[in-house]
Amino acid sequence: MTLKTDLQRIIKDILFPDMYVTVRQLLLLKKVFGRGKLIVEIGSFYGETTKRLAKYNRVIAIDPMLGIYDNRDKCSKTIDYQKKVVISKLKKNISKVNALWLQERSEDLLKRWNTPIDCLFIDGEHTLKGVKRDSEWIKFVKKGGFFAFHDVDYMFPEIKQFVEDKIVPNYEFLAKRGSLWIFSK
Ligand SMILES: C[S@@+](CC[C@H](N)C(=O)[O-])C[C@H]1O[C@@H](n2cnc3c(N)ncnc32)[C@H](O)[C@@H]1O
């Protein structure tokens, strides 16, 4: 990270603690996921997290860029108004790292996917339907691999409920930082 983007993200963390992935969350995610891994990220948006995870890993970033999928999610409106800008930022962000953006819905790709993965980062559609669907990707995480959910908090109560009811009892809870909850399989 450059000093400028570091500072921007730190200021954003203070002003908008629930927006996207914070610096502290990213540090934890990178520490747990490690290096040399195959990572699937569901919901890449600008690719800020994608770029950083892909510095020492291969990242498959899945995002259909549809806009208006959930009024509570700021990304939803931004994509609706500025789809071209979002896509060009994403492309720029991942241009120099080992990442591939697939412009499709995670649930559609899931039907054709057959490759085991090391790590999974779920940050797509923040509805109960969305998080339930995306958690089906966990079956592709190798034993001993890691997966994480973002926005497990009061802003998206159905995600919190789902993770607490269906994920916590069935997997090893590794760490949490704010709305980022990480598990191992
Ligand atoms: C909260 S943003 C992701 C932020 C990003 N992970 C970051 O760290 O900056 C949610 C993203 O999920 C994407 N999304 C919505 N529905 C999706 C679906 N069915 N499959 C994959 N991604 C989806 C949206 O287009 C949006 O870019």
The ligand as an SDF file (V2000), in Angstrom:
LIG
                    3D

 27 29  0  0  0  0  0  0  0  0999 V2000
  -19.7130   -4.7330   -0.3320 C   0  0  0  0  0  0  0  0  0  0  0  0
  -19.2960   -4.7870   -2.0370 S   0  0  0  0  0  0  0  0  0  0  0  0
  -17.7500   -5.6710   -2.0270 C   0  0  0  0  0  0  0  0  0  0  0  0
  -16.5970   -4.8860   -1.4450 C   0  0  0  0  0  0  0  0  0  0  0  0
  -15.2370   -5.5040   -1.6900 C   0  0  0  0  0  0  0  0  0  0  0  0
  -15.1550   -6.8830   -1.2600 N   0  0  0  0  0  0  0  0  0  0  0  0
  -14.1600   -4.7080   -0.9730 C   0  0  0  0  0  0  0  0  0  0  0  0
  -13.5300   -5.2370   -0.0660 O   0  0  0  0  0  0  0  0  0  0  0  0
  -13.9490   -3.5540   -1.3430 O   0  0  0  0  0  0  0  0  0  0  0  0
  -20.4290   -6.0350   -2.5950 C   0  0  0  0  0  0  0  0  0  0  0  0
  -20.2070   -6.4800   -4.0250 C   0  0  0  0  0  0  0  0  0  0  0  0
  -20.9510   -7.6840   -4.2240 O   0  0  0  0  0  0  0  0  0  0  0  0
  -21.3290   -7.7280   -5.5620 C   0  0  0  0  0  0  0  0  0  0  0  0
  -22.4340   -8.6840   -5.7480 N   0  0  0  0  0  0  0  0  0  0  0  0
  -23.7780   -8.4690   -5.6340 C   0  0  0  0  0  0  0  0  0  0  0  0
  -24.4560   -9.5710   -5.9590 N   0  0  0  0  0  0  0  0  0  0  0  0
  -23.5310  -10.5150   -6.2800 C   0  0  0  0  0  0  0  0  0  0  0  0
  -23.6070  -11.8860   -6.7100 C   0  0  0  0  0  0  0  0  0  0  0  0
  -24.7920  -12.4980   -6.8790 N   0  0  0  0  0  0  0  0  0  0  0  0
  -22.4450  -12.5440   -6.9590 N   0  0  0  0  0  0  0  0  0  0  0  0
  -21.2430  -11.9310   -6.7810 C   0  0  0  0  0  0  0  0  0  0  0  0
  -21.1070  -10.6450   -6.3750 N   0  0  0  0  0  0  0  0  0  0  0  0
  -22.2330   -9.9470   -6.1350 C   0  0  0  0  0  0  0  0  0  0  0  0
  -21.7150   -6.3120   -5.8880 C   0  0  0  0  0  0  0  0  0  0  0  0
  -21.6990   -6.0680   -7.2880 O   0  0  0  0  0  0  0  0  0  0  0  0
  -20.6760   -5.5000   -5.0790 C   0  0  0  0  0  0  0  0  0  0  0  0
  -19.6220   -5.0780   -5.8800 O   0  0  0  0  0  0  0  0  0  0  0  0
  1  2  1  0
  2  3  1  0
  2 10  1  0
  3  4  1  0
  4  5  1  0
  5  6  1  0
  5  7  1  0
  7  8  2  0
  7  9  1  0
 10 11  1  0
 11 12  1  0
 11 26  1  0
 12 13  1  0
 13 14  1  0
 13 24  1  0
 14 15  1  0
 14 23  1  0
 15 16  2  0
 16 17  1  0
 17 18  1  0
 17 23  2  0
 18 19  1  0
 18 20  2  0
 20 21  1  0
 21 22  2  0
 22 23  1  0
 24 25  1  0
 24 26  1  0
 26 27  1  0
M  CHG  2   2   1   9  -1
M  END
$$$$
